[in-house]
């Protein structure tokens, strides 16, 4: 029984071989007129013809996938390079715009400084405090630059305040919108004089203007030059509201011409001070 089982593969091989020989011998008799291939050859070609096509298709797809992968890698690298270039150009553009803005502000300040006959010190604002009870700014210039207490501080937008404290390289400025600040002022249109003070809300009020005085909305307020600190003619504010006061004077609300929320550079005017002995002299 075991010998019969072992002989089966050999017998099967012989049968297949004999069948192939029969087909080959028979196929010679089935050659079509004008055809150089036998039936067997045509059968083999028919059976195995899809193989080259499949191999060719697989090879082409593999090649396309490989080139697609290379193109994708190249595109990713180019995209990263472009992103870096865009970031660098954006940074450079911002720096140029900032430099242009700084240059424009400096030109404006220098042009405005030419209107004053007194020496001018340009200073940078390093600290701005408009939220506290005492509204002030700190400048990066001090006594070494010749700045003294009570020197006026101005801006192309208008009056800023006065110096109240100095060190060798810093100065503290009381803003004109501070409630403890006051400045002699006048109405440009009528030349009526009064006193401007901070209202505690970031605005200004003008006092000592008689109830019968001619004041209208939009009137320009300038420094009057009568307080011994601020030179005459510096823009201070614009009238936004007038009310009849409880006494003989109007209540006039003003909007500062200077924007205190965006101060960067200011000018300190080194004016001549009135000697204390002259101020306090009584005949």
C-alpha positions in Angstrom: 0.0 0.0 0.0 2.8 2.4 0.9 4.7 1.6 -2.3 1.6 2.4 -4.4 1.3 5.8 -2.7 4.9 6.6 -3.4 4.5 5.7 -7.1 1.5 8.1 -7.6 3.6 11.3 -8.2 5.8 9.5 -10.7 2.8 8.1 -12.5 1.1 11.5 -12.6 4.2 13.1 -14.0 4.4 10.5 -16.8 0.8 11.0 -17.7 1.2 14.8 -17.9 4.4 14.4 -20.0 2.6 11.9 -22.3 -0.3 14.4 -22.7 2.0 17.2 -23.6 3.7 15.0 -26.2 0.3 14.1 -27.7 -0.7 17.7 -27.8 2.5 18.8 -29.4 2.4 16.1 -32.0 -1.3 16.8 -32.7 -0.7 20.5 -32.8 1.6 20.1 -35.8 -1.3 18.8 -37.7 -3.5 21.8 -36.8 -1.2 24.5 -38.3 -3.4 27.0 -40.0 -2.5 28.0 -43.6 -0.3 31.0 -43.5 0.3 30.6 -39.7 3.8 29.9 -38.6 2.8 28.9 -35.0 1.1 25.7 -34.1 -2.0 25.4 -32.0 0.0 24.5 -29.0 2.2 27.6 -29.4 -0.9 29.7 -29.9 -2.5 28.3 -26.8 0.6 29.0 -24.7 0.8 32.5 -26.1 -2.9 33.1 -25.3 -2.5 31.8 -21.8 0.7 33.6 -20.9 0.2 36.9 -23.0 -1.4 38.8 -20.0 1.8 38.2 -18.0 4.0 40.7 -19.9 1.2 43.2 -19.9 0.8 42.8 -16.2 4.5 43.0 -15.5 4.7 46.1 -17.8 1.7 47.7 -16.1 3.1 47.0 -12.6 6.5 48.4 -13.7 5.0 51.5 -15.1 2.8 52.1 -12.0 5.8 51.5 -9.8 7.9 54.0 -11.8 5.0 56.5 -11.7 4.7 56.1 -7.9 8.4 56.5 -7.4 8.6 59.7 -9.6 5.4 60.9 -7.8 7.1 60.4 -4.5 10.2 62.3 -5.7 8.0 65.1 -7.0 6.2 65.2 -3.6 9.5 65.4 -1.7 10.7 68.1 -4.0 7.4 70.1 -3.6 7.5 69.8 0.2 11.1 71.1 0.2 10.3 74.0 -2.1 7.2 74.8 0.0 9.3 74.9 3.2 11.8 77.1 1.4 9.1 79.5 0.2 7.6 79.6 3.7 10.9 80.6 5.2 11.4 83.2 2.4 7.9 84.6 3.0 8.6 84.8 6.8 11.9 86.6 6.2 10.3 89.0 3.7 7.4 89.7 6.1 9.8 90.4 8.9 11.9 92.7 6.7 8.8 94.5 5.5 7.7 95.1 9.1 11.1 96.4 10.0 11.1 98.7 7.0 7.6 99.9 7.9 8.6 100.5 11.4 11.7 102.4 10.3 9.6 104.5 7.9 7.2 105.2 10.7 10.0 106.2 13.1 11.6 108.4 10.4 8.2 110.1 9.7 7.7 110.8 13.4 11.2 112.2 13.8 10.8 114.4 10.7 7.6 115.7 12.2 9.2 116.4 15.6 12.3 118.0 14.1 10.1 120.2 11.8 8.0 121.2 14.8 11.1 121.9 16.9 12.1 124.6 14.4 9.1 126.7 15.5 10.7 127.3 18.9 13.5 129.7 19.5 14.6 128.0 22.8 16.9 124.9 22.9 15.1 121.6 22.4 15.9 118.2 23.8 14.5 115.2 22.0 13.5 112.4 24.4 12.0 108.9 24.2 9.1 107.9 26.3 10.1 104.8 28.4 7.1 104.7 30.7 3.5 105.9 30.3 1.1 106.0 33.3 -2.3 107.4 32.5 -4.4 105.0 34.6 -3.2 106.0 38.1 -4.2 109.0 40.1 -1.0 110.9 39.1 -0.8 110.8 35.3 2.8 111.0 34.1 5.4 109.7 31.7 9.1 108.9 32.2 11.7 110.1 29.6 15.1 108.7 28.8 16.8 112.0 29.1 17.7 113.8 32.4 19.9 116.5 33.9 22.9 115.4 31.9 21.0 116.6 28.8 20.3 119.9 30.4 16.7 119.1 31.4 15.4 120.9 34.5 12.3 120.9 36.7 9.4 122.9 35.1 10.7 122.5 31.6 7.7 122.3 29.2 7.2 119.0 27.3 5.5 119.3 23.9 4.7 117.1 20.9 3.6 117.9 17.3 0.1 117.0 18.5 0.2 119.6 21.2 1.0 120.3 24.9 2.1 117.2 27.0 3.0 118.6 30.4 6.0 119.8 32.5 9.0 118.1 34.1 8.6 117.6 37.8 11.6 115.5 38.6 15.0 114.7 37.1 17.9 112.4 37.6 21.1 112.2 35.6 19.5 110.2 32.8 15.7 110.2 33.4 12.9 112.7 33.8 9.4 112.5 35.2 6.7 114.5 33.4 3.4 115.5 34.9 0.8 115.3 32.1 -1.4 118.3 31.4 -4.5 115.9 31.9 -3.5 115.3 35.5 -6.0 116.8 37.9 -3.2 118.6 39.8 -1.9 120.2 36.6 -2.8 123.6 35.4 -1.8 125.8 32.5 -2.6 129.4 31.5 -4.5 129.2 28.2 -6.6 131.3 25.8 -9.2 130.8 23.2 -7.5 131.4 19.9 -10.5 133.0 18.2 -11.4 135.5 20.9 -8.1 135.6 22.9 -10.1 135.2 26.1 -7.8 133.8 28.8 -8.4 131.2 31.4 -6.9 128.2 33.1 -6.9 124.6 31.8 -6.9 121.7 34.2 -7.2 117.9 34.0 -10.7 116.6 34.6 -9.6 113.2 36.0 -11.1 111.3 33.1 -8.4 111.8 30.5 -9.9 115.1 29.3 -9.5 118.8 30.2 -11.6 121.6 31.5 -11.2 125.3 31.1 -12.1 127.6 34.0 -12.4 131.3 34.8 -14.2 132.0 31.5 -17.1 134.4 32.2 -20.6 133.2 31.5 -21.2 135.9 28.9 -17.9 135.1 27.0 -18.1 134.0 23.4 -17.2 130.3 23.3 -18.4 127.8 20.7 -17.8 124.2 19.9 -14.6 123.6 18.0 -12.7 126.6 19.4 -9.0 126.0 19.6 -7.3 126.5 23.0 -3.6 127.6 23.1 -1.2 128.2 25.9 -1.3 131.9 27.0 2.2 132.2 28.2 1.1 133.8 31.5 1.9 131.0 34.0 5.7 131.3 33.9 6.2 127.7 32.6 4.6 127.2 29.1 5.5 129.4 26.2 2.7 131.1 24.3 0.9 129.6 21.4 1.2 125.8 22.0 -1.9 123.9 21.0 -3.6 122.4 24.0 -7.2 121.3 23.3 -10.4 121.8 21.4 -13.8 122.9 22.9 -16.3 120.0 22.8 -18.9 121.2 25.3 -19.9 124.4 27.1 -22.3 124.7 30.0 -23.5 127.5 32.1 -21.8 127.3 35.5 -23.3 127.8 38.9 -21.3 131.0 39.4 -20.2 133.7 37.0 -18.1 131.4 34.9 -18.8 128.8 32.2 -18.0 125.1 32.5 -16.0 124.3 29.3 -15.0 120.7 28.5 -12.0 120.2 26.2 -10.5 117.4 24.2 -6.7 117.4 24.2 -5.0 117.8 20.8 -2.3 115.3 21.8 -3.0 111.6 21.9 -1.5 110.5 25.2 -2.1 106.8 24.5 0.5 106.7 21.7 3.3 108.9 22.8 6.8 107.7 21.7 9.0 110.7 21.2 8.5 114.2 22.8 10.4 117.5 23.0 11.6 119.1 26.2 11.8 122.9 25.9 14.7 124.4 27.8 13.0 127.7 28.6 14.3 130.5 30.7 12.8 130.3 34.2 11.6 133.4 36.1 13.8 133.7 39.2 12.0 133.0 42.5 13.1 136.3 43.9 11.3 138.1 41.1 8.2 136.0 41.5 8.1 136.5 45.3 9.2 140.1 45.3 6.8 142.5 47.0 7.6 146.2 47.1 
